[in-house]
Amino acid sequence: MSFEIRLPLFEGPFDLLLFFIERDELDIHDIPIFKITNDFMAYVRELEHLNIEVASDFILTAATLMRIKAKMLLPRTEKDEEGNEIDPRKELVQHLLEYKKYKSVLSDLALMEEMRMSQESRGNIEEEVLQIANANHFEYELQDLSLYKLMRVFGKVMQRYDEEQQKPKHTVITYPYTIEDQKAFILKEVVQRQRISFSEITRTFPDKIGMIFNFLAILEMLQLNLVGVEVGEGFNDFTLTIAEGDANQVTQLHLS
């Protein structure tokens, strides 16, 4: 007669180590490395005896346990920067605690998966969403919104912004001049001084726009026969005078 021996299968080496710790009620923060290494190696040897293929992670963990066991047999101990002895089991304990934390939520996740698999998806969702969108006047495309689409929209907005910044800009400046004001100023000077040169007027209003307004005002007053012009030598300047025969009219306009 032949006997069949069935060994419990574990999902990984950490699952097996946690089984040993819980079975023997060991302190996970102070693992008896000699005992747990012997138990682990006995399980691996039993798998090999039954011609069961041993996974590489089991072999790696066995080698890690043997290395820790060898370090603990040596009298020389490693120390950290502060001079404290480094426990060779520290890294293994951290991995076990991390694995135990994730394993504790596996049952809850499995239950949630089972509940979700027992549910059926609702029908007519797209039609209902479209009706809601039409009733509230917002874009139905929002349901298909994705990070890629958002990045494309952002890129287009930035491109339009750059194009707007590069467009030529025209600045309109309002100057404090009018033809009527400059006519009144020039007429006042002509009446009071009898004669005034154009260069004297430009010194009062030295900017380019001021000279243009003054010149246009002079042209209009010449057309209305309010002032006269005497051209100086070299034609570099001219002098304004009261128009001949219209002194009374000019004086009355100035007084008004």
URKAMO-V38460 format. One record per backbone hydrogen bond with DSSP energy under -0.5 kcal/mol. NH is the residue of the N-H (numbers start at 1). CO is the residue of the C=O. Records with the same first field share a line. If there is no record, write none. Layout:
NH = CO + CO
This chain:
5 = 3
6 = 4
7 = 5
16 = 12
17 = 13
18 = 14
19 = 15
20 = 16
21 = 17
22 = 18
23 = 19
24 = 20
26 = 21
28 = 26
30 = 27
33 = 31
36 = 32
37 = 33
38 = 34
39 = 35
40 = 36
41 = 37
42 = 38
43 = 39
44 = 40
45 = 41
46 = 42
47 = 43
48 = 44
49 = 45
50 = 46
51 = 48
52 = 47
53 = 51
55 = 53
58 = 55
59 = 55
60 = 56
61 = 57
62 = 58
63 = 59
64 = 60
65 = 61
66 = 62
67 = 63
68 = 64
69 = 65
70 = 66
71 = 67
72 = 68
73 = 69
74 = 70
80 = 84
83 = 80
86 = 78
87 = 85
90 = 87
93 = 89
94 = 90
95 = 91
96 = 92
97 = 93
98 = 94
99 = 95
100 = 96
101 = 97
102 = 98
103 = 99
104 = 100
105 = 102
106 = 103
107 = 103
109 = 105
110 = 106
111 = 107
112 = 108
113 = 109
114 = 110
115 = 111
116 = 112
117 = 113
118 = 114
119 = 116
128 = 124
129 = 125
130 = 126
131 = 127
132 = 128
133 = 129
134 = 130
135 = 131
136 = 132
137 = 133
138 = 133
142 = 139
143 = 140
144 = 141
145 = 142
150 = 146
151 = 147
152 = 148
153 = 149
154 = 150
155 = 151
156 = 152
157 = 153
158 = 154
159 = 155
160 = 156
161 = 157
162 = 158
163 = 159
164 = 160
165 = 161
166 = 162
167 = 163 + 164
171 = 169
172 = 170
173 = 171
175 = 173
177 = 175
182 = 178
183 = 179
184 = 180
185 = 181
186 = 182
187 = 183
188 = 184
189 = 185
190 = 186
191 = 187
192 = 188
193 = 189
194 = 190
195 = 193
196 = 240
198 = 238
201 = 197
202 = 198
203 = 199
204 = 200
205 = 201
211 = 207
212 = 208
213 = 209
214 = 210
215 = 211
216 = 212
217 = 213
218 = 214
219 = 215
220 = 216
221 = 217
222 = 218
223 = 219
224 = 220
225 = 222
226 = 221
227 = 221
228 = 241
230 = 239
232 = 237
235 = 232
236 = 233
239 = 230
240 = 196
241 = 228
242 = 194
243 = 226
246 = 243
250 = 246
251 = 247
252 = 248
253 = 249
254 = 250
255 = 251
256 = 252
